[in-house]
Amino acid sequence: MGPAVFLLLAFFAGPVLWTVWASLTDVALTGAQAADTRFVGTANFEEMLADPRFRTAVVLTVVFLAGCVLGQTVLGLALALLMQNRHGWVRGLVGSVVVGAWVVPEVVAGFVWYAFLEREGTLNAILERFGAPEQNWLFTAPLLAVVLANVWKGTAFSMMTYSAGLAEVPEDLKEAARVDGASGFQVLRYVVLPLLRRTLATTLLLITLQTVQVFTLIFVMTSGGPGARSTTLPLLMYQEALQMGDLGYGTAIALALLVVAGLFSAVYVWMLRKEEAR
């Protein structure tokens, strides 16, 4: 256990403790604060709570997180259900297409969606054939654009976990429900989904932890704009800490992001414990 404990302390606990310390100081990348860092207590957190940009970023982060988690869950479960009992070549084809989007680097995925949604992009070229006026979707609906891009990229993970969960559902239970007169929807609601509760909770937890830290995809597509209409907490943290050089304030935002992720994770952990107690 020694090497594992050392690695955890060096690469996880160490940076977390440094972040907590930095958030209580006026440390900066350059200037006087970089040479002579001072302890400022909770000043960064007081400034953060009074900053309207931070409050807007929290709301946008929650909306982005909720949209991505809901989209990946619904679409992933739908694909897993559609691929059940299909021919091997069908599962292989669909799986290759969906997983291919998942393994694409975020930078590449961001450029793909930027090219698809910009004013001269593919989407406007398609809509133009139906007489719809062209528009810059990254300007008119930036948050929706990044949510769609993230759902497109991350659905493969939920599809695979739900496919594994569905494979564990006994066929005799579903067949017994059909014999008793249950419709396909009733079998899904009263037989399949109750047996997938643990898989659902675990997948939701992992999707949330992956989504809350998304930075590259949004940065490539919108850079947080226009204005601050797609500036989530990771982007605000980057802007303050690295662009503006205020590491103290940036690390305070990083801790706020940790709190947001922790609140969502606590709900899922509670769901898992509740499921284990049954």
Backbone as CSV, one residue per row, in Angstrom:
resi,resn,N_x,N_y,N_z,CA_x,CA_y,CA_z,C_x,C_y,C_z
1,MET,0.819,-1.216,0.000,0.000,0.000,0.000,0.853,1.267,0.000
2,GLY,2.123,1.132,0.381,2.971,2.306,0.514,3.072,3.159,-0.742
3,PRO,3.464,2.566,-1.891,3.559,3.386,-3.122,2.234,4.041,-3.505
4,ALA,1.128,3.313,-3.347,-0.173,3.894,-3.706,-0.510,5.080,-2.811
5,VAL,-0.257,4.935,-1.509,-0.532,6.033,-0.575,0.346,7.234,-0.905
6,PHE,1.593,6.998,-1.237,2.507,8.094,-1.580,2.019,8.841,-2.823
7,LEU,1.595,8.093,-3.843,1.119,8.730,-5.074,-0.137,9.549,-4.812
8,LEU,-1.052,9.028,-3.984,-2.268,9.769,-3.659,-1.931,11.063,-2.923
9,LEU,-1.001,10.984,-1.974,-0.616,12.179,-1.222,0.084,13.202,-2.113
10,ALA,0.937,12.697,-3.018,1.732,13.605,-3.845,0.909,14.269,-4.942
11,PHE,0.001,13.507,-5.580,-0.684,14.019,-6.766,-2.151,14.342,-6.542
12,PHE,-2.682,14.044,-5.366,-4.070,14.398,-5.081,-4.169,15.281,-3.851
13,ALA,-3.752,14.764,-2.712,-3.862,15.542,-1.475,-2.977,16.780,-1.526
14,GLY,-1.777,16.661,-2.107,-0.869,17.805,-2.181,-1.456,18.983,-2.935
15,PRO,-1.904,18.800,-4.186,-2.513,19.918,-4.922,-3.761,20.482,-4.251
16,VAL,-4.573,19.615,-3.632,-5.773,20.108,-2.946,-5.383,21.011,-1.784
17,LEU,-4.416,20.588,-0.993,-3.974,21.411,0.139,-3.352,22.721,-0.339
18,TRP,-2.592,22.666,-1.450,-2.012,23.906,-1.981,-3.120,24.838,-2.456
19,THR,-4.160,24.292,-3.076,-5.279,25.107,-3.545,-5.966,25.806,-2.383
20,VAL,-6.170,25.070,-1.286,-6.795,25.674,-0.103,-5.914,26.794,0.439
21,TRP,-4.614,26.548,0.508,-3.697,27.590,1.007,-3.701,28.801,0.072
22,ALA,-3.621,28.570,-1.239,-3.559,29.679,-2.197,-4.829,30.518,-2.158
23,SER,-5.991,29.880,-1.917,-7.245,30.628,-1.891,-7.316,31.594,-0.712
24,LEU,-6.449,31.413,0.275,-6.428,32.286,1.456,-5.330,33.335,1.370
25,THR,-4.704,33.457,0.180,-3.615,34.417,-0.013,-3.905,35.274,-1.243
26,ASP,-3.006,36.220,-1.515,-3.124,37.043,-2.721,-2.079,36.645,-3.755
27,VAL,-1.699,35.367,-3.769,-0.679,34.870,-4.684,-1.103,35.147,-6.123
28,ALA,-0.105,35.524,-6.941,-0.367,35.862,-8.338,0.742,35.287,-9.205
29,LEU,0.489,35.255,-10.518,1.495,34.747,-11.444,2.655,35.718,-11.604
30,THR,2.355,37.024,-11.640,3.385,38.031,-11.830,3.124,39.199,-10.877
31,GLY,4.065,40.125,-10.814,3.872,41.325,-10.023,4.329,41.167,-8.585
32,ALA,3.952,42.138,-7.765,4.396,42.169,-6.372,3.865,40.986,-5.581
33,GLN,2.618,40.573,-5.860,2.043,39.453,-5.121,2.777,38.148,-5.392
34,ALA,3.379,38.019,-6.575,4.137,36.809,-6.887,5.425,36.754,-6.076
35,ALA,6.030,37.910,-5.849,7.285,37.960,-5.092,7.049,38.001,-3.592
36,ASP,5.953,38.607,-3.173,5.681,38.763,-1.741,4.209,38.428,-1.475
37,THR,3.932,37.143,-1.375,2.561,36.670,-1.165,2.137,36.911,0.277
38,ARG,0.932,37.430,0.443,0.417,37.716,1.781,-0.836,36.892,2.063
39,PHE,-1.027,36.592,3.341,-2.231,35.889,3.786,-3.362,36.903,3.894
40,VAL,-4.494,36.616,3.212,-5.617,37.558,3.212,-6.880,36.957,3.821
41,GLY,-6.789,35.743,4.333,-7.952,35.123,4.971,-9.060,34.804,3.977
42,THR,-10.245,35.227,4.304,-11.414,34.911,3.463,-11.730,36.020,2.458
43,ALA,-10.778,36.905,2.207,-11.042,38.041,1.299,-11.413,37.570,-0.108
44,ASN,-10.731,36.527,-0.597,-11.046,36.029,-1.939,-12.465,35.479,-2.010
45,PHE,-12.892,34.794,-0.960,-14.242,34.225,-0.954,-15.299,35.327,-0.820
46,GLU,-14.987,36.359,-0.056,-15.923,37.481,0.055,-16.069,38.200,-1.282
47,GLU,-14.934,38.381,-1.982,-14.986,38.997,-3.304,-15.750,38.110,-4.281
48,MET,-15.542,36.804,-4.170,-16.200,35.866,-5.070,-17.720,35.896,-4.894
49,LEU,-18.194,35.898,-3.654,-19.632,35.901,-3.399,-20.286,37.212,-3.824
50,ALA,-19.517,38.295,-3.831,-20.055,39.593,-4.254,-19.908,39.825,-5.752
51,ASP,-19.240,38.922,-6.458,-18.973,39.091,-7.888,-20.153,38.565,-8.697
52,PRO,-20.837,39.417,-9.462,-21.971,38.930,-10.275,-21.543,37.924,-11.331
53,ARG,-20.296,38.004,-11.780,-19.816,37.034,-12.760,-19.779,35.630,-12.167
54,PHE,-19.413,35.541,-10.890,-19.371,34.239,-10.237,-20.775,33.652,-10.095
55,ARG,-21.734,34.482,-9.687,-23.104,33.972,-9.541,-23.658,33.509,-10.886
56,THR,-23.361,34.263,-11.942,-23.804,33.849,-13.275,-23.139,32.539,-13.687
57,ALA,-21.844,32.412,-13.383,-21.120,31.189,-13.741,-21.665,29.976,-12.995
58,VAL,-22.076,30.157,-11.739,-22.655,29.042,-10.978,-23.948,28.576,-11.634
59,VAL,-24.801,29.528,-11.997,-26.071,29.173,-12.646,-25.814,28.457,-13.973
60,LEU,-24.889,28.991,-14.771,-24.584,28.370,-16.061,-23.981,26.982,-15.880
61,THR,-23.160,26.806,-14.850,-22.563,25.491,-14.586,-23.635,24.474,-14.224
62,VAL,-24.575,24.865,-13.371,-25.649,23.954,-12.969,-26.527,23.600,-14.162
63,VAL,-26.866,24.613,-14.996,-27.698,24.358,-16.179,-26.953,23.455,-17.159
64,PHE,-25.675,23.751,-17.401,-24.867,22.917,-18.294,-24.777,21.492,-17.770
65,LEU,-24.544,21.355,-16.471,-24.421,20.035,-15.865,-25.727,19.258,-15.959
66,ALA,-26.839,19.920,-15.635,-28.138,19.247,-15.682,-28.483,18.823,-17.108
67,GLY,-28.252,19.711,-18.086,-28.554,19.384,-19.474,-27.726,18.226,-19.995
68,CYS,-26.434,18.232,-19.675,-25.554,17.161,-20.159,-25.872,15.830,-19.501
69,VAL,-26.085,15.836,-18.180,-26.380,14.596,-17.475,-27.707,14.017,-17.955
70,LEU,-28.726,14.863,-18.083,-30.021,14.390,-18.564,-29.920,13.863,-19.993
71,GLY,-29.253,14.615,-20.866,-29.129,14.199,-22.259,-28.370,12.901,-22.412
72,GLN,-27.229,12.769,-21.730,-26.443,11.540,-21.836,-27.175,10.350,-21.241
73,THR,-27.914,10.585,-20.151,-28.638,9.481,-19.523,-29.767,8.982,-20.406
74,VAL,-30.597,9.898,-20.886,-31.748,9.503,-21.706,-31.288,8.885,-23.022
75,LEU,-30.348,9.545,-23.707,-29.893,9.041,-25.003,-29.110,7.739,-24.849
76,GLY,-28.283,7.655,-23.813,-27.517,6.429,-23.595,-28.409,5.243,-23.281
77,LEU,-29.436,5.460,-22.430,-30.366,4.382,-22.101,-31.193,3.989,-23.322
78,ALA,-31.613,4.985,-24.111,-32.396,4.693,-25.312,-31.583,3.855,-26.300
79,LEU,-30.323,4.213,-26.509,-29.479,3.438,-27.423,-29.233,2.031,-26.897
80,ALA,-29.022,1.916,-25.581,-28.805,0.590,-24.995,-30.032,-0.298,-25.176
81,LEU,-31.223,0.281,-25.012,-32.459,-0.482,-25.192,-32.657,-0.868,-26.657
82,LEU,-32.368,0.059,-27.575,-32.543,-0.219,-28.992,-31.571,-1.284,-29.491
83,MET,-30.400,-1.372,-28.885,-29.396,-2.334,-29.326,-29.592,-3.712,-28.719
84,GLN,-30.515,-3.837,-27.765,-30.782,-5.147,-27.169,-31.375,-6.091,-28.205
85,ASN,-30.914,-7.327,-28.168,-31.460,-8.387,-29.021,-31.362,-8.065,-30.511
86,ARG,-30.451,-7.182,-30.873,-30.220,-6.907,-32.288,-29.088,-7.799,-32.807
87,HIS,-28.982,-7.889,-34.118,-27.906,-8.672,-34.717,-26.552,-8.081,-34.329
88,GLY,-25.553,-8.945,-34.327,-24.226,-8.505,-33.923,-23.683,-7.393,-34.775
89,TRP,-23.956,-7.414,-36.079,-23.419,-6.369,-36.961,-24.085,-5.023,-36.690
90,VAL,-25.372,-5.061,-36.260,-26.059,-3.818,-35.919,-25.446,-3.219,-34.661
91,ARG,-25.251,-4.031,-33.639,-24.639,-3.544,-32.400,-23.227,-3.032,-32.656
92,GLY,-22.502,-3.749,-33.505,-21.138,-3.323,-33.809,-21.092,-2.001,-34.547
93,LEU,-22.010,-1.813,-35.511,-22.039,-0.577,-36.284,-22.422,0.612,-35.415
94,VAL,-23.519,0.475,-34.662,-23.965,1.569,-33.791,-22.924,1.858,-32.718
95,GLY,-22.395,0.792,-32.126,-21.384,0.979,-31.091,-20.147,1.681,-31.608
96,SER,-19.714,1.345,-32.826,-18.521,1.979,-33.404,-18.744,3.461,-33.630
97,VAL,-19.935,3.822,-34.143,-20.231,5.231,-34.405,-20.278,6.029,-33.112
98,VAL,-20.996,5.491,-32.101,-21.158,6.223,-30.843,-19.851,6.286,-30.073
99,VAL,-19.147,5.165,-29.985,-17.875,5.143,-29.260,-16.836,5.979,-29.996
100,GLY,-16.932,6.046,-31.321,-16.004,6.888,-32.069,-16.082,8.341,-31.649
101,ALA,-17.315,8.828,-31.376,-17.465,10.203,-30.888,-16.849,10.359,-29.507
102,TRP,-16.896,9.308,-28.699,-16.385,9.370,-27.325,-14.860,9.464,-27.291
103,VAL,-14.193,8.727,-28.185,-12.727,8.691,-28.147,-12.089,9.879,-28.855
104,VAL,-12.887,10.664,-29.576,-12.341,11.859,-30.234,-11.871,12.848,-29.158
105,PRO,-10.671,13.395,-29.253,-10.216,14.391,-28.272,-11.151,15.592,-28.213
106,GLU,-11.236,16.211,-27.047,-12.159,17.332,-26.875,-11.846,18.489,-27.818
107,VAL,-10.575,18.711,-28.076,-10.207,19.789,-29.005,-10.790,19.523,-30.383
108,VAL,-10.662,18.288,-30.859,-11.196,17.931,-32.175,-12.720,18.011,-32.167
109,ALA,-13.343,17.500,-31.105,-14.808,17.561,-31.007,-15.292,19.008,-31.000
110,GLY,-14.569,19.878,-30.317,-14.939,21.280,-30.285,-14.883,21.916,-31.659
111,PHE,-13.824,21.633,-32.427,-13.714,22.186,-33.783,-14.792,21.614,-34.704
112,VAL,-15.115,20.330,-34.530,-16.165,19.711,-35.351,-17.493,20.425,-35.133
113,TRP,-17.848,20.648,-33.871,-19.122,21.303,-33.586,-19.089,22.787,-33.919
114,TYR,-17.921,23.402,-33.801,-17.794,24.801,-34.225,-18.066,24.926,-35.719
115,ALA,-17.489,24.003,-36.495,-17.701,24.031,-37.942,-19.143,23.691,-38.299
116,PHE,-19.808,22.900,-37.473,-21.188,22.504,-37.754,-22.175,23.618,-37.442
117,LEU,-21.905,24.426,-36.385,-22.888,25.383,-35.894,-22.612,26.839,-36.268
118,GLU,-21.439,27.154,-36.798,-21.148,28.550,-37.113,-22.033,29.042,-38.265
119,ARG,-21.978,30.350,-38.526,-22.873,30.948,-39.518,-22.721,30.297,-40.889
120,GLU,-21.512,29.951,-41.281,-21.284,29.327,-42.578,-21.095,27.823,-42.446
121,GLY,-21.630,27.255,-41.347,-21.433,25.847,-41.074,-22.427,24.930,-41.756
122,THR,-22.286,23.644,-41.454,-23.097,22.609,-42.102,-24.566,22.730,-41.749
123,LEU,-24.884,23.053,-40.495,-26.284,23.131,-40.088,-27.036,24.200,-40.878
124,ASN,-26.442,25.363,-41.032,-27.094,26.428,-41.805,-27.219,26.046,-43.278
125,ALA,-26.242,25.299,-43.803,-26.334,24.859,-45.199,-27.517,23.911,-45.384
126,ILE,-27.779,23.079,-44.387,-28.920,22.166,-44.462,-30.234,22.931,-44.326
127,LEU,-30.285,23.837,-43.331,-31.525,24.589,-43.096,-31.847,25.523,-44.256
128,GLU,-30.803,25.982,-44.955,-31.023,26.897,-46.083,-31.838,26.223,-47.186
129,ARG,-31.686,24.909,-47.338,-32.430,24.177,-48.349,-33.927,24.155,-48.056
130,PHE,-34.272,24.362,-46.772,-35.684,24.386,-46.379,-36.194,25.817,-46.201
131,GLY,-35.391,26.786,-46.619,-35.813,28.178,-46.578,-35.638,28.864,-45.244
132,ALA,-34.949,28.245,-44.312,-34.735,28.848,-42.995,-33.587,29.852,-43.073
133,PRO,-33.698,30.994,-42.384,-32.613,31.984,-42.417,-31.396,31.481,-41.639
134,GLU,-30.227,31.819,-42.124,-29.011,31.383,-41.431,-28.761,32.256,-40.214
135,GLN,-28.114,31.679,-39.226,-27.753,32.404,-38.019,-26.538,31.746,-37.382
136,ASN,-25.866,32.479,-36.541,-24.703,31.950,-35.829,-25.188,31.316,-34.530
137,TRP,-25.327,30.009,-34.541,-25.876,29.307,-33.385,-24.995,29.442,-32.159
138,LEU,-23.694,29.626,-32.364,-22.778,29.804,-31.236,-22.954,31.168,-30.573
139,PHE,-23.660,32.065,-31.260,-23.938,33.385,-30.695,-25.357,33.458,-30.138
140,THR,-26.311,32.872,-30.848,-27.706,32.963,-30.411,-28.037,31.964,-29.312
141,ALA,-27.399,30.791,-29.306,-27.688,29.771,-28.282,-26.392,29.076,-27.868
142,PRO,-25.446,29.817,-27.255,-24.135,29.233,-26.961,-24.178,28.097,-25.946
143,LEU,-24.986,28.246,-24.893,-25.026,27.203,-23.872,-25.652,25.927,-24.422
144,LEU,-26.711,26.068,-25.197,-27.336,24.899,-25.822,-26.355,24.217,-26.763
145,ALA,-25.559,24.998,-27.469,-24.588,24.432,-28.409,-23.565,23.567,-27.688
146,VAL,-23.023,24.052,-26.576,-22.006,23.270,-25.867,-22.630,22.069,-25.156
147,VAL,-23.889,22.189,-24.738,-24.576,21.040,-24.141,-24.747,19.930,-25.177
148,LEU,-25.198,20.290,-26.377,-25.368,19.301,-27.440,-24.039,18.638,-27.790
149,ALA,-22.985,19.423,-27.862,-21.666,18.869,-28.186,-21.202,17.896,-27.110
150,ASN,-21.415,18.241,-25.859,-20.993,17.360,-24.778,-21.821,16.085,-24.732
151,VAL,-23.131,16.202,-24.980,-23.991,15.012,-25.019,-23.561,14.095,-26.164
152,TRP,-23.275,14.682,-27.333,-22.813,13.894,-28.480,-21.537,13.145,-28.149
153,LYS,-20.633,13.786,-27.443,-19.345,13.167,-27.148,-19.433,12.142,-26.018
154,GLY,-20.270,12.398,-25.007,-20.246,11.557,-23.813,-21.277,10.464,-23.739
155,THR,-22.197,10.383,-24.714,-23.279,9.395,-24.637,-22.762,7.965,-24.666
156,ALA,-21.641,7.725,-25.310,-21.124,6.356,-25.432,-20.880,5.726,-24.067
157,PHE,-20.387,6.514,-23.122,-20.091,5.955,-21.799,-21.357,5.436,-21.131
158,SER,-22.412,6.259,-21.103,-23.658,5.817,-20.478,-24.283,4.669,-21.258
159,MET,-24.161,4.678,-22.583,-24.707,3.582,-23.382,-24.053,2.255,-22.996
160,MET,-22.741,2.262,-22.802,-22.036,1.022,-22.466,-22.388,0.542,-21.058
161,THR,-22.478,1.447,-20.094,-22.811,1.026,-18.735,-24.245,0.512,-18.657
162,TYR,-25.167,1.168,-19.355,-26.548,0.700,-19.351,-26.693,-0.609,-20.118
163,SER,-25.923,-0.791,-21.173,-25.957,-2.066,-21.892,-25.499,-3.200,-20.984
164,ALA,-24.450,-2.944,-20.190,-23.995,-3.962,-19.249,-25.046,-4.249,-18.188
165,GLY,-25.722,-3.187,-17.705,-26.770,-3.385,-16.720,-27.959,-4.143,-17.275
166,LEU,-28.357,-3.836,-18.505,-29.488,-4.524,-19.127,-29.185,-5.999,-19.359
167,ALA,-27.924,-6.310,-19.604,-27.551,-7.710,-19.814,-27.740,-8.545,-18.552
168,GLU,-27.753,-7.884,-17.379,-27.914,-8.596,-16.109,-29.377,-8.757,-15.707
169,VAL,-30.303,-8.143,-16.439,-31.729,-8.275,-16.112,-32.215,-9.641,-16.591
170,PRO,-32.733,-10.487,-15.705,-33.179,-11.833,-16.107,-34.295,-11.778,-17.140
171,GLU,-34.138,-12.544,-18.187,-35.153,-12.583,-19.238,-36.461,-13.180,-18.757
172,ASP,-36.380,-14.120,-17.768,-37.613,-14.767,-17.312,-38.533,-13.778,-16.598
173,LEU,-37.945,-12.750,-15.932,-38.783,-11.739,-15.288,-39.549,-10.926,-16.325
174,LYS,-38.865,-10.537,-17.388,-39.535,-9.763,-18.438,-40.580,-10.616,-19.152
175,GLU,-40.262,-11.871,-19.382,-41.216,-12.751,-20.043,-42.448,-12.986,-19.180
176,ALA,-42.246,-13.138,-17.860,-43.375,-13.323,-16.951,-44.283,-12.101,-16.947
177,ALA,-43.681,-10.920,-17.013,-44.477,-9.690,-17.052,-45.283,-9.614,-18.348
178,ARG,-44.678,-10.022,-19.461,-45.411,-10.002,-20.738,-46.568,-11.004,-20.714
179,VAL,-46.339,-12.175,-20.121,-47.404,-13.180,-20.028,-48.566,-12.649,-19.198
180,ASP,-48.262,-11.853,-18.182,-49.312,-11.270,-17.339,-50.024,-10.100,-18.005
181,GLY,-49.622,-9.758,-19.234,-50.315,-8.720,-19.978,-49.649,-7.361,-19.956
182,ALA,-48.426,-7.260,-19.447,-47.741,-5.969,-19.394,-47.275,-5.559,-20.790
183,SER,-47.415,-4.260,-21.069,-46.924,-3.728,-22.339,-45.411,-3.530,-22.267
184,GLY,-44.828,-3.181,-23.408,-43.387,-2.965,-23.425,-42.962,-1.844,-22.491
185,PHE,-43.750,-0.765,-22.458,-43.434,0.346,-21.570,-43.566,-0.061,-20.104
186,GLN,-44.583,-0.861,-19.788,-44.772,-1.314,-18.406,-43.630,-2.244,-17.970
187,VAL,-43.168,-3.089,-18.878,-42.021,-3.948,-18.556,-40.797,-3.096,-18.246
188,LEU,-40.587,-2.052,-19.056,-39.450,-1.157,-18.825,-39.578,-0.437,-17.484
189,ARG,-40.783,0.069,-17.193,-40.970,0.881,-15.990,-40.958,0.061,-14.715
190,TYR,-41.628,-1.097,-14.722,-41.823,-1.830,-13.476,-40.866,-3.004,-13.277
191,VAL,-40.171,-3.412,-14.332,-39.254,-4.550,-14.214,-37.811,-4.131,-14.455
192,VAL,-37.557,-3.492,-15.614,-36.175,-3.196,-16.007,-35.577,-2.058,-15.180
193,LEU,-36.257,-0.907,-15.144,-35.690,0.259,-14.459,-35.447,0.019,-12.962
194,PRO,-36.360,-0.636,-12.228,-36.049,-0.912,-10.818,-34.783,-1.738,-10.623
195,LEU,-34.503,-2.655,-11.556,-33.289,-3.471,-11.451,-32.045,-2.712,-11.903
196,LEU,-32.252,-1.558,-12.538,-31.124,-0.741,-13.004,-30.814,0.425,-12.077
197,ARG,-31.476,0.487,-10.922,-31.295,1.657,-10.044,-29.835,1.857,-9.661
198,ARG,-29.161,0.805,-9.295,-27.757,0.945,-8.888,-26.885,1.387,-10.067
199,THR,-27.129,0.792,-11.236,-26.377,1.199,-12.429,-26.649,2.652,-12.773
200,LEU,-27.921,3.070,-12.657,-28.280,4.459,-12.934,-27.554,5.414,-12.001
201,ALA,-27.571,5.102,-10.697,-26.939,5.997,-9.727,-25.440,6.083,-9.959
202,THR,-24.795,4.947,-10.211,-23.348,4.946,-10.445,-22.994,5.712,-11.713
203,THR,-23.758,5.501,-12.777,-23.497,6.199,-14.037,-23.719,7.693,-13.901
204,LEU,-24.781,8.089,-13.208,-25.036,9.509,-12.986,-23.881,10.163,-12.231
205,LEU,-23.352,9.462,-11.233,-22.224,9.996,-10.468,-21.015,10.211,-11.365
206,LEU,-20.681,9.213,-12.172,-19.498,9.320,-13.029,-19.676,10.379,-14.109
207,ILE,-20.881,10.452,-14.701,-21.134,11.469,-15.718,-21.007,12.861,-15.118
208,THR,-21.541,13.045,-13.916,-21.468,14.350,-13.263,-20.027,14.774,-13.017
209,LEU,-19.217,13.852,-12.494,-17.820,14.181,-12.207,-17.042,14.480,-13.485
210,GLN,-17.403,13.811,-14.589,-16.739,14.098,-15.863,-17.185,15.434,-16.446
211,THR,-18.484,15.734,-16.308,-19.047,16.918,-16.957,-18.707,18.206,-16.227
212,VAL,-18.652,18.162,-14.901,-18.460,19.386,-14.134,-17.103,20.023,-14.408
213,GLN,-16.159,19.237,-14.912,-14.817,19.776,-15.166,-14.549,20.028,-16.655
214,VAL,-15.597,19.966,-17.481,-15.402,20.195,-18.919,-14.910,21.627,-19.152
215,PHE,-13.801,21.739,-19.831,-13.215,23.051,-20.124,-12.886,23.201,-21.607
216,THR,-12.131,22.238,-22.138,-11.607,22.370,-23.498,-12.711,22.509,-24.532
217,LEU,-13.765,21.702,-24.402,-14.850,21.728,-25.391,-15.495,23.112,-25.465
218,ILE,-15.785,23.691,-24.290,-16.426,25.012,-24.260,-15.448,26.083,-24.731
219,PHE,-14.209,25.973,-24.322,-13.207,26.983,-24.688,-12.995,27.031,-26.196
220,VAL,-12.961,25.864,-26.837,-12.752,25.826,-28.286,-13.969,26.366,-29.024
221,MET,-15.163,26.037,-28.548,-16.380,26.414,-29.267,-16.762,27.878,-29.063
222,THR,-16.730,28.360,-27.835,-17.233,29.715,-27.556,-16.290,30.576,-26.740
223,SER,-15.273,29.985,-26.120,-14.378,30.715,-25.199,-15.153,31.400,-24.069
224,GLY,-16.314,30.841,-23.737,-17.128,31.410,-22.667,-18.097,32.474,-23.124
225,GLY,-18.049,32.845,-24.383,-18.891,33.926,-24.891,-20.146,33.424,-25.564
226,PRO,-20.841,34.344,-26.241,-20.549,35.790,-26.306,-20.777,36.465,-24.959
227,GLY,-19.942,37.400,-24.639,-19.970,37.993,-23.302,-19.552,36.953,-22.295
228,ALA,-20.482,36.579,-21.433,-20.230,35.514,-20.456,-21.363,34.501,-20.469
229,ARG,-22.038,34.357,-21.613,-23.239,33.533,-21.686,-22.953,32.037,-21.680
230,SER,-21.708,31.638,-21.819,-21.346,30.225,-21.685,-20.112,30.050,-20.806
231,THR,-19.885,31.021,-19.931,-18.742,30.957,-19.023,-19.124,30.170,-17.789
232,THR,-18.748,28.902,-17.757,-18.971,28.066,-16.583,-17.826,28.271,-15.595
233,LEU,-17.923,27.641,-14.436,-16.908,27.840,-13.400,-15.498,27.454,-13.849
234,PRO,-15.285,26.348,-14.587,-13.916,26.067,-15.047,-13.341,27.173,-15.923
235,LEU,-14.173,27.775,-16.795,-13.671,28.852,-17.643,-13.410,30.114,-16.838
236,LEU,-14.292,30.427,-15.873,-14.064,31.603,-15.040,-12.797,31.429,-14.215
237,MET,-12.571,30.232,-13.710,-11.358,29.950,-12.959,-10.120,30.158,-13.829
238,TYR,-10.173,29.676,-15.068,-9.047,29.851,-15.991,-8.799,31.329,-16.291
239,GLN,-9.874,32.059,-16.539,-9.728,33.474,-16.853,-9.086,34.247,-15.707
240,GLU,-9.539,33.989,-14.494,-9.021,34.725,-13.344,-7.611,34.289,-12.966
241,ALA,-7.364,32.990,-12.964,-6.078,32.489,-12.482,-4.959,32.624,-13.511
242,LEU,-5.230,32.320,-14.776,-4.174,32.263,-15.772,-4.168,33.449,-16.726
243,GLN,-5.337,33.948,-17.120,-5.349,35.118,-17.994,-5.112,36.402,-17.216
244,MET,-5.793,36.550,-16.077,-5.617,37.739,-15.255,-4.467,37.605,-14.264
245,GLY,-4.001,36.378,-14.032,-2.860,36.163,-13.144,-3.184,36.153,-11.670
246,ASP,-4.475,36.202,-11.288,-4.871,36.234,-9.878,-5.101,34.808,-9.399
247,LEU,-4.026,34.143,-8.981,-4.128,32.751,-8.570,-4.956,32.587,-7.302
248,GLY,-4.876,33.543,-6.395,-5.645,33.447,-5.157,-7.139,33.404,-5.424
249,TYR,-7.621,34.319,-6.253,-9.041,34.362,-6.581,-9.433,33.157,-7.430
250,GLY,-8.560,32.755,-8.347,-8.848,31.602,-9.198,-8.981,30.313,-8.418
251,THR,-8.117,30.122,-7.415,-8.211,28.906,-6.609,-9.450,28.931,-5.707
252,ALA,-9.888,30.111,-5.301,-11.141,30.197,-4.547,-12.313,29.723,-5.411
253,ILE,-12.312,30.090,-6.691,-13.343,29.619,-7.614,-13.230,28.106,-7.805
254,ALA,-11.984,27.593,-7.832,-11.787,26.150,-7.963,-12.412,25.398,-6.792
255,LEU,-12.296,25.936,-5.589,-12.921,25.305,-4.424,-14.440,25.368,-4.518
256,ALA,-14.972,26.459,-5.060,-16.420,26.548,-5.271,-16.880,25.482,-6.266
257,LEU,-16.087,25.248,-7.308,-16.403,24.194,-8.267,-16.387,22.830,-7.582
258,LEU,-15.446,22.647,-6.674,-15.375,21.392,-5.921,-16.624,21.196,-5.068
259,VAL,-17.133,22.282,-4.507,-18.353,22.205,-3.696,-19.547,21.817,-4.560
260,VAL,-19.663,22.416,-5.745,-20.771,22.086,-6.657,-20.737,20.602,-7.018
261,ALA,-19.551,20.101,-7.376,-19.418,18.679,-7.707,-19.712,17.806,-6.488
262,GLY,-19.280,18.265,-5.315,-19.518,17.491,-4.103,-20.988,17.381,-3.746
263,LEU,-21.750,18.445,-3.972,-23.180,18.415,-3.671,-23.907,17.402,-4.559
264,PHE,-23.598,17.438,-5.848,-24.209,16.456,-6.752,-23.770,15.048,-6.388
265,SER,-22.478,14.867,-6.071,-21.977,13.543,-5.735,-22.608,13.013,-4.459
266,ALA,-22.853,13.900,-3.492,-23.459,13.466,-2.230,-24.852,12.892,-2.462
267,VAL,-25.599,13.492,-3.386,-26.940,12.978,-3.692,-26.839,11.571,-4.279
268,TYR,-25.903,11.362,-5.204,-25.775,10.048,-5.829,-25.272,9.008,-4.829
269,VAL,-24.331,9.385,-3.942,-23.847,8.454,-2.923,-24.988,8.057,-1.991
270,TRP,-25.836,9.029,-1.655,-27.001,8.719,-0.824,-27.927,7.743,-1.542
271,MET,-28.108,7.929,-2.837,-28.935,7.005,-3.613,-28.338,5.602,-3.619
272,LEU,-27.015,5.506,-3.740,-26.360,4.198,-3.735,-26.492,3.506,-2.397
273,ARG,-26.304,4.252,-1.311,-26.423,3.664,0.016,-27.854,3.213,0.279
274,LYS,-28.810,4.019,-0.195,-30.210,3.653,-0.026,-30.513,2.372,-0.782
275,GLU,-29.914,2.220,-1.956,-30.124,1.020,-2.750,-29.484,-0.194,-2.084
276,GLU,-28.283,-0.020,-1.495,-27.607,-1.126,-0.831,-28.365,-1.577,0.421
277,ALA,-29.065,-0.644,1.064,-29.790,-0.987,2.293,-31.035,-1.816,2.021
278,ARG,-31.483,-1.876,0.761,-32.696,-2.630,0.436,-32.424,-4.118,0.385
